[in-house]
Amino acid sequence: PISPCRSFQGALRITILAKSRLVAIQNILRDIQNTEFCGSVVHLSIHIDGIDDKAVLKVKEYADQFQFDHGEKSVFATQHSTGLAGAWFKSCRSLPTDVKCVIFEDDISLSPLWFQWLMRAWEAYGHRDDIAGISLQRQTLIPLKPHSSTENLAKGHSTFMYPLVGSIGFSPHPRVWAGFLQWTDHLGSDFDVSVPGLITSDWWNKLDKKQMWTQHFIYYCLKYDLLTLYANLPKGETLAAHMRLKGEHFAKNQGQDFQVARSIRMSFPTKPAI
């Protein structure tokens, strides 16, 4: 059965990474406003990259005026663009131990139940030594070359753990994220985070490295045998859909990848599939 809405101990910091897409920030803020928080303590933090651009300044003006009904809101902006990777590496630093974090890029559509599922998942699996974080996206990528995609990564299981980060709504384990950021802070600019045999390494080597942070985390998780937890929802649905808008990763709009779930069976087995 679908569990009733309830509040949770501790707090969650919701971080949105935005730049120049006004419609995108309007849409994700609407989804966050419509989320079922049920009295839980939440903080909304909006990070805007490079307000020396007029389009970005309009996004900041909208973020400043946005009224968040569920908790505190803060807006941060850089004068000049540091790139998407730089924005990720600046996110969720030095949080109190009782605060979890979730990071969204702006072109994401959310299920109204994403918060309820995420916090219950942390309750169920946060004690594990091998958990790097929890992703809200529907994971289908098999990155081993030649890479492929499948809907059957964890057929028959409600949750599963997988050695690949999902950035479409990522909630890092606070301890792991702190260690990861400390590691990236001390990396030389010429450090190669490629992993032989993975298509993600090819993407990393082809793309502007200011715009891709995930290869660093993939390298780090493989180094320390860490896994990301995912939901395996029926009917091809997801907790967080990627709208794939024109931006750093797409030359033109690609459209939504999966439908967001409007109802979710809250099932968290003691041992998720691996």
Phi and psi in degrees as GROMACS dihedral restraints (atoms count N, CA, C in turn):
[ dihedral_restraints ]
;  ai    aj    ak    al  type     phi  dphi    fc
    3     4     5     6     1   -78.0    20    10
    4     5     6     7     1   121.2    20    10
    6     7     8     9     1   -72.0    20    10
    7     8     9    10     1   148.5    20    10
    9    10    11    12     1   -69.2    20    10
   10    11    12    13     1   157.3    20    10
   12    13    14    15     1   -65.6    20    10
   13    14    15    16     1   138.6    20    10
   15    16    17    18     1  -150.4    20    10
   16    17    18    19     1   162.9    20    10
   18    19    20    21     1   -89.4    20    10
   19    20    21    22     1   166.4    20    10
   21    22    23    24     1  -130.3    20    10
   22    23    24    25     1   152.0    20    10
   24    25    26    27     1   -72.1    20    10
   25    26    27    28     1   155.7    20    10
   27    28    29    30     1    77.0    20    10
   28    29    30    31     1  -173.6    20    10
   30    31    32    33     1  -133.4    20    10
   31    32    33    34     1   163.3    20    10
   33    34    35    36     1  -126.2    20    10
   34    35    36    37     1   129.6    20    10
   36    37    38    39     1   -97.8    20    10
   37    38    39    40     1   121.1    20    10
   39    40    41    42     1   -98.1    20    10
   40    41    42    43     1   116.4    20    10
   42    43    44    45     1  -110.5    20    10
   43    44    45    46     1   125.5    20    10
   45    46    47    48     1  -111.1    20    10
   46    47    48    49     1   129.6    20    10
   48    49    50    51     1  -102.3    20    10
   49    50    51    52     1   117.6    20    10
   51    52    53    54     1  -130.9    20    10
   52    53    54    55     1   162.6    20    10
   54    55    56    57     1  -140.3    20    10
   55    56    57    58     1   -95.6    20    10
   57    58    59    60     1  -116.3    20    10
   58    59    60    61     1     3.3    20    10
   60    61    62    63     1   -94.9    20    10
   61    62    63    64     1    93.7    20    10
   63    64    65    66     1   -62.6    20    10
   64    65    66    67     1   -46.1    20    10
   66    67    68    69     1   -61.5    20    10
   67    68    69    70     1   -38.2    20    10
   69    70    71    72     1   -62.9    20    10
   70    71    72    73     1   -47.3    20    10
   72    73    74    75     1   -66.5    20    10
   73    74    75    76     1   -34.6    20    10
   75    76    77    78     1   -62.9    20    10
   76    77    78    79     1   -42.6    20    10
   78    79    80    81     1   -68.6    20    10
   79    80    81    82     1   -45.8    20    10
   81    82    83    84     1   -71.7    20    10
   82    83    84    85     1   -33.2    20    10
   84    85    86    87     1   -67.1    20    10
   85    86    87    88     1   -34.1    20    10
   87    88    89    90     1   -63.0    20    10
   88    89    90    91     1   -44.3    20    10
   90    91    92    93     1   -64.0    20    10
   91    92    93    94     1   -39.7    20    10
   93    94    95    96     1   -67.7    20    10
   94    95    96    97     1   -39.4    20    10
   96    97    98    99     1   -60.7    20    10
   97    98    99   100     1   -33.7    20    10
   99   100   101   102     1   -89.6    20    10
  100   101   102   103     1     5.1    20    10
  102   103   104   105     1   -72.0    20    10
  103   104   105   106     1   146.1    20    10
  105   106   107   108     1   -86.3    20    10
  106   107   108   109     1    92.7    20    10
  108   109   110   111     1   -89.3    20    10
  109   110   111   112     1   -24.2    20    10
  111   112   113   114     1    55.2    20    10
  112   113   114   115     1    39.8    20    10
  114   115   116   117     1    85.2    20    10
  115   116   117   118     1     1.6    20    10
  117   118   119   120     1   -68.7    20    10
  118   119   120   121     1   158.0    20    10
  120   121   122   123     1   -83.0    20    10
  121   122   123   124     1   118.2    20    10
  123   124   125   126     1  -133.5    20    10
  124   125   126   127     1   147.5    20    10
  126   127   128   129     1  -124.4    20    10
  127   128   129   130     1   133.9    20    10
  129   130   131   132     1  -105.9    20    10
  130   131   132   133     1   122.8    20    10
  132   133   134   135     1  -123.2    20    10
  133   134   135   136     1   121.9    20    10
  135   136   137   138     1  -111.4    20    10
  136   137   138   139     1   121.2    20    10
  138   139   140   141     1  -108.9    20    10
  139   140   141   142     1   124.2    20    10
  141   142   143   144     1  -118.0    20    10
  142   143   144   145     1   130.4    20    10
  144   145   146   147     1  -101.6    20    10
  145   146   147   148     1   104.5    20    10
  147   148   149   150     1    86.6    20    10
  148   149   150   151     1    72.2    20    10
  150   151   152   153     1   -82.0    20    10
  151   152   153   154     1    10.8    20    10
  153   154   155   156     1   -73.5    20    10
  154   155   156   157     1    -5.8    20    10
  156   157   158   159     1  -101.4    20    10
  157   158   159   160     1   136.5    20    10
  159   160   161   162     1   -63.1    20    10
  160   161   162   163     1   -39.6    20    10
  162   163   164   165     1   -65.0    20    10
  163   164   165   166     1   -37.3    20    10
  165   166   167   168     1   -68.7    20    10
  166   167   168   169     1   -37.6    20    10
  168   169   170   171     1   -61.9    20    10
  169   170   171   172     1   -36.0    20    10
  171   172   173   174     1   -64.4    20    10
  172   173   174   175     1   -37.9    20    10
  174   175   176   177     1   -63.9    20    10
  175   176   177   178     1   -42.6    20    10
  177   178   179   180     1   -62.9    20    10
  178   179   180   181     1   -41.3    20    10
  180   181   182   183     1   -61.3    20    10
  181   182   183   184     1   -41.0    20    10
  183   184   185   186     1   -66.0    20    10
  184   185   186   187     1   -44.4    20    10
  186   187   188   189     1   -62.0    20    10
  187   188   189   190     1   -40.6    20    10
  189   190   191   192     1   -61.4    20    10
  190   191   192   193     1   -37.5    20    10
  192   193   194   195     1   -84.7    20    10
  193   194   195   196     1   -16.1    20    10
  195   196   197   198     1   -64.1    20    10
  196   197   198   199     1   131.2    20    10
  198   199   200   201     1   -99.5    20    10
  199   200   201   202     1   111.1    20    10
  201   202   203   204     1   -91.0    20    10
  202   203   204   205     1   122.5    20    10
  204   205   206   207     1   -85.9    20    10
  205   206   207   208     1    -8.7    20    10
  207   208   209   210     1  -111.7    20    10
  208   209   210   211     1    -1.7    20    10
  210   211   212   213     1   168.9    20    10
  211   212   213   214     1  -164.9    20    10
  213   214   215   216     1   -73.7    20    10
  214   215   216   217     1   151.3    20    10
  216   217   218   219     1  -130.8    20    10
  217   218   219   220     1   139.4    20    10
  219   220   221   222     1  -135.7    20    10
  220   221   222   223     1   149.7    20    10
  222   223   224   225     1  -126.4    20    10
  223   224   225   226     1   128.3    20    10
  225   226   227   228     1  -122.0    20    10
  226   227   228   229     1   143.7    20    10
  228   229   230   231     1  -141.7    20    10
  229   230   231   232     1   141.7    20    10
  231   232   233   234     1   -95.1    20    10
  232   233   234   235     1   145.9    20    10
  234   235   236   237     1   -68.2    20    10
  235   236   237   238     1   -40.5    20    10
  237   238   239   240     1  -122.6    20    10
  238   239   240   241     1   151.3    20    10
  240   241   242   243     1   -66.9    20    10
  241   242   243   244     1   134.3    20    10
  243   244   245   246     1  -106.9    20    10
  244   245   246   247     1    -2.2    20    10
  246   247   248   249     1    88.6    20    10
  247   248   249   250     1   161.9    20    10
  249   250   251   252     1   -64.4    20    10
  250   251   252   253     1   -40.8    20    10
  252   253   254   255     1   -61.4    20    10
  253   254   255   256     1   -42.9    20    10
  255   256   257   258     1   -60.9    20    10
  256   257   258   259     1   -36.5    20    10
  258   259   260   261     1   -65.9    20    10
  259   260   261   262     1   -43.0    20    10
  261   262   263   264     1   -61.9    20    10
  262   263   264   265     1   -44.7    20    10
  264   265   266   267     1   -68.1    20    10
  265   266   267   268     1   -16.3    20    10
  267   268   269   270     1   -94.6    20    10
  268   269   270   271     1    -3.8    20    10
  270   271   272   273     1   -87.6    20    10
  271   272   273   274     1   144.5    20    10
  273   274   275   276     1    57.0    20    10
  274   275   276   277     1    45.8    20    10
  276   277   278   279     1   -93.1    20    10
  277   278   279   280     1   144.3    20    10
  279   280   281   282     1    54.4    20    10
  280   281   282   283     1    43.9    20    10
  282   283   284   285     1   -83.4    20    10
  283   284   285   286     1   151.8    20    10
  285   286   287   288     1   -59.3    20    10
  286   287   288   289     1   156.3    20    10
  288   289   290   291     1   -67.2    20    10
  289   290   291   292     1   -20.9    20    10
  291   292   293   294     1   -95.1    20    10
  292   293   294   295     1    13.2    20    10
  294   295   296   297     1  -114.5    20    10
  295   296   297   298     1   122.3    20    10
  297   298   299   300     1   -89.1    20    10
  298   299   300   301     1   169.5    20    10
  300   301   302   303     1  -139.7    20    10
  301   302   303   304     1   146.9    20    10
  303   304   305   306     1  -135.3    20    10
  304   305   306   307     1   137.6    20    10
  306   307   308   309     1  -116.3    20    10
  307   308   309   310     1   126.9    20    10
  309   310   311   312     1  -120.7    20    10
  310   311   312   313     1   132.2    20    10
  312   313   314   315     1   -75.6    20    10
  313   314   315   316     1   165.6    20    10
  315   316   317   318     1   -76.1    20    10
  316   317   318   319     1   -22.4    20    10
  318   319   320   321     1   -93.3    20    10
  319   320   321   322     1    58.4    20    10
  321   322   323   324     1  -130.8    20    10
  322   323   324   325     1   139.4    20    10
  324   325   326   327     1  -109.2    20    10
  325   326   327   328     1   136.0    20    10
  327   328   329   330     1  -116.7    20    10
  328   329   330   331     1   143.2    20    10
  330   331   332   333     1   -69.2    20    10
  331   332   333   334     1   142.1    20    10
  333   334   335   336     1   -64.2    20    10
  334   335   336   337     1   -12.6    20    10
  336   337   338   339     1  -103.3    20    10
  337   338   339   340     1     9.2    20    10
  339   340   341   342     1   -59.7    20    10
  340   341   342   343     1   -40.2    20    10
  342   343   344   345     1   -66.0    20    10
  343   344   345   346     1   -44.7    20    10
  345   346   347   348     1   -59.8    20    10
  346   347   348   349     1   -43.8    20    10
  348   349   350   351     1   -66.6    20    10
  349   350   351   352     1   -45.4    20    10
  351   352   353   354     1   -61.7    20    10
  352   353   354   355     1   -47.5    20    10
  354   355   356   357     1   -68.8    20    10
  355   356   357   358     1   -35.5    20    10
  357   358   359   360     1   -67.3    20    10
  358   359   360   361     1   -36.4    20    10
  360   361   362   363     1   -64.4    20    10
  361   362   363   364     1   -39.8    20    10
  363   364   365   366     1   -64.4    20    10
  364   365   366   367     1   -38.8    20    10
  366   367   368   369     1   -61.7    20    10
  367   368   369   370     1   -39.2    20    10
  369   370   371   372     1   -78.2    20    10
  370   371   372   373     1   -35.0    20    10
  372   373   374   375     1  -126.0    20    10
  373   374   375   376     1    -0.9    20    10
  375   376   377   378     1   -63.9    20    10
  376   377   378   379     1   -18.1    20    10
  378   379   380   381     1   -78.7    20    10
  379   380   381   382     1   -13.2    20    10
  381   382   383   384     1   -68.9    20    10
  382   383   384   385     1   140.5    20    10
  384   385   386   387     1   -77.8    20    10
  385   386   387   388     1   -16.2    20    10
  387   388   389   390     1  -104.3    20    10
  388   389   390   391     1    11.2    20    10
  390   391   392   393     1   -94.5    20    10
  391   392   393   394     1   119.9    20    10
  393   394   395   396     1   -83.5    20    10
  394   395   396   397     1   -29.0    20    10
  396   397   398   399     1   167.8    20    10
  397   398   399   400     1  -176.0    20    10
  399   400   401   402     1  -126.2    20    10
  400   401   402   403     1   130.2    20    10
  402   403   404   405     1  -108.5    20    10
  403   404   405   406     1   142.2    20    10
  405   406   407   408     1   -93.8    20    10
  406   407   408   409     1    -3.1    20    10
  408   409   410   411     1   -83.2    20    10
  409   410   411   412     1   165.4    20    10
  411   412   413   414     1   -88.6    20    10
  412   413   414   415     1   112.9    20    10
  414   415   416   417     1   -91.6    20    10
  415   416   417   418     1   122.7    20    10
  417   418   419   420     1  -129.9    20    10
  418   419   420   421     1    -5.9    20    10
  420   421   422   423     1   -80.4    20    10
  421   422   423   424     1   131.4    20    10
  423   424   425   426     1  -106.5    20    10
  424   425   426   427     1   104.3    20    10
  426   427   428   429     1   -79.8    20    10
  427   428   429   430     1    -9.4    20    10
  429   430   431   432     1   -64.5    20    10
  430   431   432   433     1   131.5    20    10
  432   433   434   435     1   -75.4    20    10
  433   434   435   436     1   138.9    20    10
  435   436   437   438     1   -73.3    20    10
  436   437   438   439     1   127.6    20    10
  438   439   440   441     1   -69.9    20    10
  439   440   441   442     1   159.1    20    10
  441   442   443   444     1  -149.2    20    10
  442   443   444   445     1   177.6    20    10
  444   445   446   447     1  -132.4    20    10
  445   446   447   448     1   140.8    20    10
  447   448   449   450     1  -146.9    20    10
  448   449   450   451     1   147.6    20    10
  450   451   452   453     1   -89.5    20    10
  451   452   453   454     1     2.1    20    10
  453   454   455   456     1  -115.0    20    10
  454   455   456   457     1    35.6    20    10
  456   457   458   459     1   -62.2    20    10
  457   458   459   460     1   -35.2    20    10
  459   460   461   462     1  -142.0    20    10
  460   461   462   463     1    55.1    20    10
  462   463   464   465     1   -56.9    20    10
  463   464   465   466     1   130.5    20    10
  465   466   467   468     1    85.4    20    10
  466   467   468   469     1     1.6    20    10
  468   469   470   471     1  -118.4    20    10
  469   470   471   472     1   143.8    20    10
  471   472   473   474     1   -82.5    20    10
  472   473   474   475     1   -28.6    20    10
  474   475   476   477     1  -136.5    20    10
  475   476   477   478     1   152.9    20    10
  477   478   479   480     1  -152.2    20    10
  478   479   480   481     1   156.9    20    10
  480   481   482   483     1  -111.9    20    10
  481   482   483   484     1   141.5    20    10
  483   484   485   486     1  -147.2    20    10
  484   485   486   487     1   140.1    20    10
  486   487   488   489     1   -82.7    20    10
  487   488   489   490     1    48.7    20    10
  489   490   491   492     1  -151.9    20    10
  490   491   492   493     1   126.0    20    10
  492   493   494   495     1   -72.1    20    10
  493   494   495   496     1   145.6    20    10
  495   496   497   498     1  -115.8    20    10
  496   497   498   499     1   115.5    20    10
  498   499   500   501     1   -89.6    20    10
  499   500   501   502     1    -3.2    20    10
  501   502   503   504     1   -85.7    20    10
  502   503   504   505     1    77.3    20    10
  504   505   506   507     1    88.5    20    10
  505   506   507   508     1    80.8    20    10
  507   508   509   510     1  -115.6    20    10
  508   509   510   511     1   128.3    20    10
  510   511   512   513     1  -113.1    20    10
  511   512   513   514     1    98.6    20    10
  513   514   515   516     1   -74.8    20    10
  514   515   516   517     1   149.2    20    10
  516   517   518   519     1   -65.0    20    10
  517   518   519   520     1   128.1    20    10
  519   520   521   522     1   -54.1    20    10
  520   521   522   523     1   -42.8    20    10
  522   523   524   525     1   -66.9    20    10
  523   524   525   526     1   -44.1    20    10
  525   526   527   528     1   -65.1    20    10
  526   527   528   529     1   -42.9    20    10
  528   529   530   531     1   -65.4    20    10
  529   530   531   532     1   -39.6    20    10
  531   532   533   534     1   -62.4    20    10
  532   533   534   535     1   -43.1    20    10
  534   535   536   537     1   -66.4    20    10
  535   536   537   538     1   -39.6    20    10
  537   538   539   540     1   -63.2    20    10
  538   539   540   541     1   -46.7    20    10
  540   541   542   543     1   -64.9    20    10
  541   542   543   544     1   -37.5    20    10
  543   544   545   546     1   -62.7    20    10
  544   545   546   547     1   -40.0    20    10
  546   547   548   549     1   -64.1    20    10
  547   548   549   550     1   -47.3    20    10
  549   550   551   552     1   -66.0    20    10
  550   551   552   553     1   -33.6    20    10
  552   553   554   555     1   -60.5    20    10
  553   554   555   556     1   -28.1    20    10
  555   556   557   558     1  -105.6    20    10
  556   557   558   559     1     6.3    20    10
  558   559   560   561     1   -76.9    20    10
  559   560   561   562     1   141.7    20    10
  561   562   563   564     1   -73.7    20    10
  562   563   564   565     1   154.3    20    10
  564   565   566   567     1   -64.6    20    10
  565   566   567   568     1   -20.3    20    10
  567   568   569   570     1   -97.5    20    10
  568   569   570   571     1     8.4    20    10
  570   571   572   573     1   -69.4    20    10
  571   572   573   574     1   130.8    20    10
  573   574   575   576     1   -95.0    20    10
  574   575   576   577     1   114.2    20    10
  576   577   578   579     1   -97.6    20    10
  577   578   579   580     1    14.7    20    10
  579   580   581   582     1   -63.3    20    10
  580   581   582   583     1   145.1    20    10
  582   583   584   585     1  -119.4    20    10
  583   584   585   586     1   116.6    20    10
  585   586   587   588     1   -55.2    20    10
  586   587   588   589     1   136.5    20    10
  588   589   590   591     1    90.3    20    10
  589   590   591   592     1    -3.8    20    10
  591   592   593   594     1  -106.0    20    10
  592   593   594   595     1   135.7    20    10
  594   595   596   597     1   -64.6    20    10
  595   596   597   598     1   -27.8    20    10
  597   598   599   600     1   -62.2    20    10
  598   599   600   601     1   -29.9    20    10
  600   601   602   603     1   -67.9    20    10
  601   602   603   604     1   -38.4    20    10
  603   604   605   606     1   -63.1    20    10
  604   605   606   607     1   -42.4    20    10
  606   607   608   609     1   -61.7    20    10
  607   608   609   610     1   -43.4    20    10
  609   610   611   612     1   -59.4    20    10
  610   611   612   613     1   -42.8    20    10
  612   613   614   615     1   -74.8    20    10
  613   614   615   616     1   -20.5    20    10
  615   616   617   618     1   -93.3    20    10
  616   617   618   619     1   -32.1    20    10
  618   619   620   621     1   -84.5    20    10
  619   620   621   622     1   163.9    20    10
  621   622   623   624     1   -63.8    20    10
  622   623   624   625     1   118.0    20    10
  624   625   626   627     1   -69.2    20    10
  625   626   627   628     1   -10.2    20    10
  627   628   629   630     1   -74.7    20    10
  628   629   630   631     1   -11.4    20    10
  630   631   632   633     1  -113.0    20    10
  631   632   633   634     1     4.1    20    10
  633   634   635   636     1  -134.3    20    10
  634   635   636   637     1   115.1    20    10
  636   637   638   639     1  -101.9    20    10
  637   638   639   640     1   -21.1    20    10
  639   640   641   642     1   -65.1    20    10
  640   641   642   643     1   -30.0    20    10
  642   643   644   645     1   -65.4    20    10
  643   644   645   646     1   -34.0    20    10
  645   646   647   648     1   -60.5    20    10
  646   647   648   649     1   -43.6    20    10
  648   649   650   651     1   -71.8    20    10
  649   650   651   652     1   -36.3    20    10
  651   652   653   654     1   -60.0    20    10
  652   653   654   655     1   -47.2    20    10
  654   655   656   657     1   -59.1    20    10
  655   656   657   658     1   -47.2    20    10
  657   658   659   660     1   -63.6    20    10
  658   659   660   661     1   -43.4    20    10
  660   661   662   663     1   -67.4    20    10
  661   662   663   664     1   -38.2    20    10
  663   664   665   666     1   -65.9    20    10
  664   665   666   667     1   -36.3    20    10
  666   667   668   669     1   -63.1    20    10
  667   668   669   670     1   -36.2    20    10
  669   670   671   672     1  -113.6    20    10
  670   671   672   673     1    15.4    20    10
  672   673   674   675     1    55.1    20    10
  673   674   675   676     1    51.8    20    10
  675   676   677   678     1  -108.3    20    10
  676   677   678   679     1   148.9    20    10
  678   679   680   681     1  -127.5    20    10
  679   680   681   682     1   154.8    20    10
  681   682   683   684     1  -105.5    20    10
  682   683   684   685     1   138.4    20    10
  684   685   686   687     1   -91.2    20    10
  685   686   687   688     1   139.3    20    10
  687   688   689   690     1  -130.7    20    10
  688   689   690   691     1   154.8    20    10
  690   691   692   693     1   -88.6    20    10
  691   692   693   694     1   145.5    20    10
  693   694   695   696     1  -117.7    20    10
  694   695   696   697     1    80.7    20    10
  696   697   698   699     1   -79.3    20    10
  697   698   699   700     1   149.0    20    10
  699   700   701   702     1   -72.2    20    10
  700   701   702   703     1   167.7    20    10
  702   703   704   705     1    61.1    20    10
  703   704   705   706     1    24.0    20    10
  705   706   707   708     1    66.2    20    10
  706   707   708   709     1    24.0    20    10
  708   709   710   711     1   -91.7    20    10
  709   710   711   712     1   169.0    20    10
  711   712   713   714     1  -143.8    20    10
  712   713   714   715     1   161.3    20    10
  714   715   716   717     1   -81.9    20    10
  715   716   717   718     1   -30.1    20    10
  717   718   719   720     1  -141.2    20    10
  718   719   720   721     1   118.5    20    10
  720   721   722   723     1   -98.6    20    10
  721   722   723   724     1   142.5    20    10
  723   724   725   726     1   -91.0    20    10
  724   725   726   727     1   121.4    20    10
  726   727   728   729     1   -79.8    20    10
  727   728   729   730     1   -14.1    20    10
  729   730   731   732     1    51.3    20    10
  730   731   732   733     1    55.1    20    10
  732   733   734   735     1   -81.2    20    10
  733   734   735   736     1   158.8    20    10
  735   736   737   738     1   -56.9    20    10
  736   737   738   739     1   130.1    20    10
  738   739   740   741     1   177.2    20    10
  739   740   741   742     1  -141.2    20    10
  741   742   743   744     1   -68.0    20    10
  742   743   744   745     1   -29.2    20    10
  744   745   746   747     1  -103.5    20    10
  745   746   747   748     1   -19.4    20    10
  747   748   749   750     1  -131.5    20    10
  748   749   750   751     1   133.4    20    10
  750   751   752   753     1   -72.3    20    10
  751   752   753   754     1   -25.3    20    10
  753   754   755   756     1  -148.0    20    10
  754   755   756   757     1   167.3    20    10
  756   757   758   759     1   -61.8    20    10
  757   758   759   760     1   132.1    20    10
  759   760   761   762     1  -106.7    20    10
  760   761   762   763     1   -16.0    20    10
  762   763   764   765     1    91.0    20    10
  763   764   765   766     1   166.9    20    10
  765   766   767   768     1   -68.3    20    10
  766   767   768   769     1   138.1    20    10
  768   769   770   771     1   -81.2    20    10
  769   770   771   772     1   -43.2    20    10
  771   772   773   774     1  -140.3    20    10
  772   773   774   775     1   160.9    20    10
  774   775   776   777     1   -80.3    20    10
  775   776   777   778     1   138.7    20    10
  777   778   779   780     1   -79.6    20    10
  778   779   780   781     1   147.1    20    10
  780   781   782   783     1   -80.1    20    10
  781   782   783   784     1   135.9    20    10
  783   784   785   786     1   -99.1    20    10
  784   785   786   787     1   -17.9    20    10
  786   787   788   789     1  -139.0    20    10
  787   788   789   790     1   144.1    20    10
  789   790   791   792     1  -138.9    20    10
  790   791   792   793     1   131.4    20    10
  792   793   794   795     1   -80.1    20    10
  793   794   795   796     1   115.2    20    10
  795   796   797   798     1   -81.4    20    10
  796   797   798   799     1    88.8    20    10
  798   799   800   801     1  -120.7    20    10
  799   800   801   802     1   119.6    20    10
  801   802   803   804     1  -131.1    20    10
  802   803   804   805     1    81.3    20    10
  804   805   806   807     1   -60.2    20    10
  805   806   807   808     1   152.2    20    10
  807   808   809   810     1   -56.3    20    10
  808   809   810   811     1   -39.0    20    10
  810   811   812   813     1  -119.1    20    10
  811   812   813   814     1    99.1    20    10
  813   814   815   816     1   -66.3    20    10
  814   815   816   817     1   155.2    20    10
  816   817   818   819     1   -63.3    20    10
  817   818   819   820     1   147.2    20    10
